[in-house]
Amino acid sequence: MKINDIERAKRLARTIATDIFLYNQEKVKEGIENDNLFEVLEEEIENGRKLFLEKVDTSIIKPKIFDITVNDILVAKYCKDIESDIW
């Protein structure tokens, strides 16, 4: 059964985004420093998005929640202390 509760969907998105960060810390650092974070993590983010879409009822919950959460987690939460000209 797919997730049809917005809070559970957000929690799943946060978990996936956190895992992307934890398992790819060097790539995240490199991507922030070189202003190509989403290119460096393209495969990992796409795999996370696929997992999210498999688990969540997107007829009720907008898939964009995943993308917003990835931005919030990777950039705002974990990367605020990495030197970058843009972030």
Secondary structure, 3 states (H helix, E strand, C coil): CCECCHHHHHHHHHHHHHHHHHHCHHHHHHHHHCCCHHHHCHHHHHHHHHHHHHHECCCCCCCHHHHHHHHHHHHHHCCCCCCCCCC
